[in-house]
Amino acid sequence: MNRTELKEKALRLLARREYSRFELKSRLREEEEIDDVLAELEAEGWLSDARYVDQIVDARLGRYGRSHVVHELREKGVSEDLIQGALPRIMDAEKDALKSVWEKKFGKVPGDRKELGKQVRFLQGRGFSLDEILRLIGSFET
């Protein structure tokens, strides 16, 4: 595949959704000129890890906790600087997200330890911290 075809393939992928540089590179991995094409796409504004972070954070806020979002960004090869830059925004929305997810899924204080465990496991699976979960559930018990 020549450079023009490679760039067209990358643009077709980017037209569908945002990709991190790492993710797009892995999708086009068989090509030797990929680094040059990716640098060109970044220079032209078609590819942006910062924009990718914004898109992922926007999509995940309200449904997932901090650890889930941060793990997903790291998995996609996003730099730690960009992740650290997004953390304040993620942390601001986390408490509201936790309450919203809990109310939508459960809506009532657990009646016994088994139900408490179920709620805690579910919310931890969504990336919320144990401290925040127990604080939220405890605030409804008083």
Secondary structure as the mmCIF struct_conf table of DSSP 4:
data_model
#
loop_
_struct_conf.conf_type_id
_struct_conf.id
_struct_conf.beg_label_comp_id
_struct_conf.beg_label_asym_id
_struct_conf.beg_label_seq_id
_struct_conf.end_label_comp_id
_struct_conf.end_label_asym_id
_struct_conf.end_label_seq_id
HELX_RH_AL_P HELX_RH_AL_P1 ARG A 3 ARG A 16
BEND BEND1 ARG A 17 ARG A 17
HELX_RH_AL_P HELX_RH_AL_P2 ARG A 21 ARG A 27
TURN_TY1_P TURN_TY1_P1 LEU A 28 GLU A 30
TURN_TY1_P TURN_TY1_P2 GLU A 32 GLU A 33
HELX_RH_AL_P HELX_RH_AL_P3 ILE A 34 GLU A 44
TURN_TY1_P TURN_TY1_P3 GLY A 45 GLY A 45
BEND BEND2 TRP A 46 TRP A 46
HELX_RH_AL_P HELX_RH_AL_P4 ASP A 49 ARG A 60
TURN_TY1_P TURN_TY1_P4 LEU A 61 ARG A 63
BEND BEND3 TYR A 64 TYR A 64
HELX_RH_AL_P HELX_RH_AL_P5 ARG A 66 GLU A 75
TURN_TY1_P TURN_TY1_P5 LYS A 76 GLY A 77
HELX_RH_AL_P HELX_RH_AL_P6 GLU A 80 LYS A 105
TURN_TY1_P TURN_TY1_P6 PHE A 106 PHE A 106
BEND BEND4 LYS A 108 LYS A 108
BEND BEND5 GLY A 111 ASP A 112
HELX_RH_AL_P HELX_RH_AL_P7 ARG A 113 GLY A 125
TURN_TY1_P TURN_TY1_P7 ARG A 126 GLY A 127
HELX_RH_AL_P HELX_RH_AL_P8 LEU A 130 GLU A 141
#
